[in-house]
Amino acid sequence: MPTTDNFHDYSAGLTGPICGGFPITPDDAADIAQVTRAVMVSGAGDLSVVLKSGDAVTLPNLMAGVVYPFRIARVLNSGTTASGVMGLV
């Protein structure tokens, strides 16, 4: 029996629930496939990123399993110590 989705005809927005995710491999030269709505890591640490705005920042001391609402275009290998990075959309 297929899963019922009572909200299939609603459009996704930044305030709605996360509907998808993908693993991110940090890379200093390449943007990720899709700008995130949020990010989560499975191993705590710093996350060095380029935000959707183009600003490069380091997000310090992210905790594993916490959803952080950052619009990220690139996760940099340089300066990233967190592991298991997941982009959430």
N, C-alpha and C positions, 0 to 999 in steps of 0.2 A: 504494500500500500504506500503510495507516495506521501511525502510529508506535506502537510497543509501550510500554506503561507498566506495568512490573511492580509498581509501588507504588500503583496506582489505588485500592485499598481501604484504604490507610493514612490515618489522620486527620492533618491538618497540626498541627504544634506549633511552638513558638518555637525548638526546637533542630533542626528539620528544614530541608530546603532551601527556598529562596524559590520560590514557584510562580506569582507574578503581579506585575504592576507597573502603575503609572499615573503620568502626568505631574501635577505639582502646580504650580498657579499661586499664588504667595504672595498672601495676602489677610488684612488686619488684622481683618476682621469675620466671616469664614466658616470653619467647620471644614472639613477635607477629607472626602471621601466615606467614608473608611474609615481607622481607626487603623492606622498602619504597623507592620510588624515591623522594618523597616530603611529607610534612606534613602540615596540616592546623588545626587551632583551631577555635571554635566558641565563646569561652570565653577567653579573654586576660589573660596572666599570664606567669609564668615560666614553662618550660617543661624539666623535668629531664629524660635523655635518655641514652641508650647504643647504640653507633653508630655501623655500620657494622664492623668497624675496631676493636671493642671491647672496645674503649675508652668510659668511663662514663663522661658525661658533663651535665651541666645545661644550657639550652638555655633561657636566661633571657628576660622577657618583650615581649613575642611574641604578636603580634596584631591579633585580630580576623579577619578572612577572607583573610589573606595574605598566599600565597603559599610559603613555605620555602623549598628549595631543600636539604633536609637532608636525608641521607641513614641511617635509624634507624632500629635496630634489636629488641629493647625493650624500652618501655616507663615505667619509674619507677613511682610508686605511691608516694614514699618518695621524697619530693622536688617539685612535680608537683602541680602548682596552676591553670594552664590553664584548661579549660573544653572543652568538645565537640571535642576531638582529632580525626582527620581523617587521615588515612594513604592513600597516593595517589601512584598509580603504573601506 
